């Protein structure tokens, strides 16, 4: 799953298949503002996974289905990781990202999903 801001467009996509699936897209101007993302995700290779997301407390994603590759790229069973940064081409002007309050919440057992 990736959050990208390119040419004035904020996109959240999922790529459990060779093609990306766009889950959310907006052209609202988010530059020079604090924005608050919240995600609730169940990564699974079967169709019972889900992604729920909020942007500034407004629901933007409610997706059910496959949420990860069948086996490629994972170091072990149920191993998923979070990374953040500015991934882009070289630019002459400085680029800055501020991140505040990243939290990873508890893992919920499959039988307790709602």
Order of alpha helices (4+ residues) and beta strands (2+ residues): beta-beta-beta-beta-beta-beta
